């Protein structure tokens, strides 16, 4: 990580939603937005999928799928945000 700080849930989901209840996690458009923001945040910190996997414990294949808009749990989102 470049600045030594972990991204917050807000940083990961910085797409204009203010509350998880504002969108459903199975809504493809919402999933794409969250996935895009996860990818942007990961790349802004210079992390590869493997490095994010090692920090979060989320499988790198699943991380790639999440970044492309596949479904995920809130628990997985929190693991990514805390990585």
C-alpha positions as CSV (number, residue, x, y, z in Angstrom):
1,X,0.0,0.0,0.0
2,X,1.4,3.4,-1.0
3,X,0.3,5.5,1.9
4,X,0.2,2.7,4.6
5,X,-3.6,3.3,5.2
6,X,-6.2,0.6,4.6
7,X,-9.2,1.6,2.5
8,X,-12.4,2.2,4.3
9,X,-15.7,0.7,3.3
10,X,-16.6,4.2,2.0
11,X,-13.4,4.3,-0.2
12,X,-14.3,0.9,-1.6
13,X,-17.9,1.7,-2.3
14,X,-17.5,5.4,-3.2
15,X,-20.2,5.4,-5.8
16,X,-22.7,7.8,-4.4
17,X,-24.6,5.3,-2.3
18,X,-24.9,6.4,1.3
19,X,-26.4,3.2,2.7
20,X,-26.2,-0.4,1.9
21,X,-30.0,-0.4,1.8
22,X,-29.8,2.1,-1.1
23,X,-29.1,-0.8,-3.5
24,X,-29.5,-4.6,-3.6
25,X,-26.4,-6.6,-3.8
26,X,-27.9,-8.8,-6.6
27,X,-28.6,-5.8,-8.8
28,X,-26.1,-6.1,-11.6
29,X,-25.6,-2.4,-12.2
30,X,-24.8,-1.8,-8.5
31,X,-22.5,-4.8,-8.4
32,X,-20.6,-3.4,-11.4
33,X,-20.2,0.0,-9.7
34,X,-18.9,-1.6,-6.5
35,X,-16.6,-3.9,-8.4
36,X,-15.3,-1.0,-10.5
37,X,-14.6,1.0,-7.4
38,X,-12.8,-2.0,-5.7
39,X,-10.6,-2.3,-8.8
40,X,-9.9,1.4,-8.9
41,X,-8.9,1.5,-5.2
42,X,-6.8,-1.6,-5.5
43,X,-4.9,-0.2,-8.5
44,X,-4.5,3.2,-6.9
45,X,-2.6,1.4,-4.2
46,X,-0.5,-0.5,-6.7
47,X,-1.8,-3.9,-5.6
48,X,-2.2,-7.0,-7.8
49,X,-5.1,-9.4,-7.3
50,X,-2.6,-11.8,-5.6
51,X,-1.5,-9.1,-3.2
52,X,-5.1,-8.2,-2.4
53,X,-5.8,-11.9,-1.9
54,X,-2.9,-12.2,0.6
55,X,-4.2,-9.1,2.5
56,X,-7.9,-10.0,2.5
57,X,-8.0,-13.8,2.4
58,X,-10.5,-13.6,-0.5
59,X,-9.4,-15.9,-3.3
60,X,-7.8,-13.9,-6.2
61,X,-10.2,-15.6,-8.7
62,X,-13.2,-14.4,-6.7
63,X,-11.7,-10.9,-6.4
64,X,-11.5,-10.8,-10.2
65,X,-15.1,-11.9,-10.5
66,X,-16.2,-9.4,-7.9
67,X,-14.4,-6.6,-9.8
68,X,-16.3,-7.7,-12.9
69,X,-19.7,-7.5,-11.2
70,X,-20.3,-10.9,-9.8
71,X,-22.3,-11.3,-6.6
72,X,-20.6,-11.2,-3.2
73,X,-21.6,-11.1,0.5
74,X,-21.3,-8.1,2.8
75,X,-18.8,-10.2,4.8
76,X,-16.6,-10.5,1.7
77,X,-16.9,-6.8,1.0
78,X,-15.8,-6.0,4.5
79,X,-12.8,-8.3,4.2
80,X,-11.8,-6.5,1.0
81,X,-12.3,-3.1,2.6
82,X,-10.2,-4.0,5.6
83,X,-7.3,-5.4,3.5
